[in-house]
Amino acid sequence: MKASEFDKKFDGGEDITSDLDIAKGRRLNLESKRINVDFPAWMIESLDREARRLGVTRQSIIKVWIAEMLERRASSYAKDILRGSL
């Protein structure tokens, strides 16, 4: 199938899943990279308390909080661009 035919199907709201090889699909930039970060003891204790309260690991809560902050920053940046503030 040509790309233009695929685009036409997609744009027309047709089901294109049978035209995709989902087994070979992958999301980009999701590979893990190990880093080391030093936190003060009080911060680790606070992270551990919150992680226990939520029933998750320390690493999970750190990842979630950083992801939330980055998403907020990206959203704020996009709004600034739309407003012409940048």
C-alpha positions as MATLAB code, in Angstrom:
seq = 'MKASEFDKKFDGGEDITSDLDIAKGRRLNLESKRINVDFPAWMIESLDREARRLGVTRQSIIKVWIAEMLERRASSYAKDILRGSL';
ca = [
       0.000    0.000    0.000;
       1.293    3.442   -0.860;
       1.688    6.018    1.889;
      -0.873    8.261    0.190;
      -3.456    5.440    0.270;
      -2.691    4.772    3.925;
      -3.015    8.484    4.749;
      -6.328    8.674    2.896;
      -7.688    5.698    4.886;
      -6.480    7.177    8.153;
      -7.796   10.657    7.405;
     -11.135    9.116    6.401;
     -11.469    7.503    9.815;
     -11.136    3.970    8.492;
      -9.670    1.170   10.618;
      -5.992    0.918    9.695;
      -4.868   -1.589   12.333;
      -4.817   -4.468    9.824;
      -2.371   -2.411    7.727;
       0.123   -2.025   10.572;
       2.807   -4.432   11.761;
       2.318   -3.724   15.453;
       4.778   -6.470   16.493;
       7.637   -4.344   15.146;
       6.384   -1.110   16.672;
       8.306    0.592   19.445;
       8.189    3.826   21.344;
      11.213    6.047   20.998;
      13.308    7.433   23.842;
      12.033    4.950   26.410;
      15.286    3.074   26.912;
      16.569    3.353   30.451;
      19.801    5.053   31.404;
      21.232    4.670   34.865;
      22.227    7.785   36.765;
      23.317    8.403   40.313;
      21.860   11.246   42.333;
      22.863   12.176   45.849;
      20.040   13.336   48.124;
      20.279   14.570   51.694;
      19.135   12.031   54.301;
      16.022   14.051   55.224;
      14.883   13.979   51.579;
      15.339   10.211   51.300;
      13.371    9.727   54.522;
      10.559   11.888   53.151;
      10.603   10.040   49.821;
      10.468    6.695   51.611;
       7.541    7.793   53.788;
       5.567    8.971   50.774;
       6.467    5.845   48.776;
       5.268    3.611   51.639;
       2.065    5.618   51.928;
       1.380    5.152   48.218;
       2.582    1.542   48.157;
       5.288    2.112   45.561;
       9.077    2.046   45.505;
      11.291    5.059   46.092;
      12.479    4.857   42.484;
       8.892    4.854   41.203;
       7.883    7.936   43.138;
      10.996    9.805   41.999;
      10.290    8.932   38.350;
       6.621    9.899   38.590;
       7.340   13.218   40.278;
      10.071   14.143   37.814;
       7.845   13.169   34.862;
       4.990   15.288   36.260;
       7.268   18.291   36.670;
       8.711   17.935   33.177;
       5.212   17.654   31.678;
       4.127   20.797   33.545;
       7.199   22.665   32.342;
       6.641   21.545   28.745;
       2.999   22.609   28.919;
       3.945   25.983   30.368;
       6.600   26.435   27.689;
       4.101   25.598   24.928;
       1.618   28.130   26.342;
       4.355   30.792   26.408;
       5.135   30.093   22.759;
       1.462   30.389   21.787;
       1.190   33.678   23.664;
       4.336   34.939   21.950;
       6.105   35.375   25.263;
       9.271   33.658   24.019;
];
